[in-house]
Amino acid sequence: MKGVCLLLLLASATALAADFTDEEARKIQSHGPWPAPWSPDPSNRVSGNKSAIDLGERLFFERRLSSNGQISCSRCHLPERNWSDGLPRAVGLAEVDRNAPSVVNVRYHHWFGWDGAHDSLWAQSINPILDPRELGMSTASVAKFVRSDRDLACRYRRTFGAAPGGDDEKILVDAAKALAAFQETLVSGRTAFDDFRDALAHGDRAAMARYPDAAQRGLKIFLGKGACDVCHAGPAFTNGEFHDTGIPFFVRPGEVDPGRYGGIKKLLGDRTNLLGPYNDDPKRSTATGTRHVSLEHRNFGEFKVPSLRNLESSMPYMHNGSLASLREVVKHYSEISPDRLHSDGEAILKALHLTDGETADLVAFLQTLSDRGGRYQRHPFPEDCL
Amino acid sequence: MRALLAALLVAAPAAAACELPGGAAQKIQSRKYLVLYRTSPAPLKVGQHFSVEFAVCPSPESVRIDAQMPEHKHGMNYRPTVTATGEGRYKAEGLMLHMAGKWELVFEVRAKDAVERVVQTIRLE
């Protein structure tokens, strides 16, 4: 009798709210391990370089890298807001048309920006510096600033092996490569989901049972009825590609955001893309996407699939910040009308018709994709470089 | 019986010539063509670029490669290039299957104004 009670107690201690099929278990495994393996970017000769990371961190918070000397990259990418800004649309020198995406985990991306107009993190980093609505600098003013500031010029020399010379564009690109080296260090921490995923891999039912019941049920919806993992795939919960999700793309009356369609056109006309002269990798080994990307009419109104990691602290959501909460995002997919999708778009989305309970469970699961602290602390800059 | 033997003898050299050196290959037989192929890397992963080495027998005038998700009514986001490497063999580069689910890998083989689509179904998790 005592033995039976013990067994019952053990069974109760390791009971799971949801049973997962073999197929579901394989899908769950595909969302890890975390952190995912990473290797430095071959297109950026200073990727992973300590001196470049230091220079990039300084530039990221450097207000003099704006035309009015008042704002920096951290205006829209605040560490305490998961490296976003909490606003529907980012505001630099003026308001832009899109939500500021978090720069956490950008080292795992292969397209950058909501429209993927850039194919490397360093090329993307040039964009806000020169955009008149963001930092509003010019190539010449960035070069002049780096050349004339003794400390920055010293760190540039330390990083790139030579003092900033007379080629303004090269200095701009190098500054962007240092910015990229810094941003590559921003990786979100482990989450309750990661613990569950690893426990499942090891068959540790006691550890699995510590994952909240609602999150387990929500995970089943994510993989099954919701089919969310079709696009939110892999360890970063994104396939890194572009889809039309039925979010209106009017930015002003009579003006639309073309999304990926405009992004591809911009990419192919950009001197700083991976097929251009600033790619440091002679083999162009990361340029496959740029070489083969195809501009199609259906790209109109497509936007990049965002990572779901740390999304709880990166509200509001979608490319234009039009949905304020996770519940609103889930409701959007639950009630989506195919009529709102682009006419020649993909036949992927259909209304999920989730019950209130299912909605709450899916939100509970999404909340477990956020890490538990270990927030960024800006490195002290002890030594001068003169 | 004699006629059957003759047909086998005629067919045998063509079958023997159809090979894809370099390791194990998948095989697709259509009405007219035999396609042998292998991907690199293998197995395929969602959102990862890959290339395809393949052989088509009998040797066609031209061949294109594509992939599509019939249930989603879309293809790839990338346009692959195909390079002939000689002796009816080819290398395609720039493919990516960007979503999990059922894909069709399509070899569009053309000879004498006739086009045949040789299709392999791939399930990607």
Interface residues (C-beta under 8 A of the other chain):
Chain A: E23 R26 K27 S30 D229 V230 C231 A233 G234 N239 G240 E241 F242 T288 G289 R291 H292 V293 S294 R298 E346 A347 I348
Chain B: V46 G47 H49 E71 H72 K73 H74 M76 N77 Y78 R79 P80 T81 E93 G94 L95 M96 H98 M99 A100 G101 E125
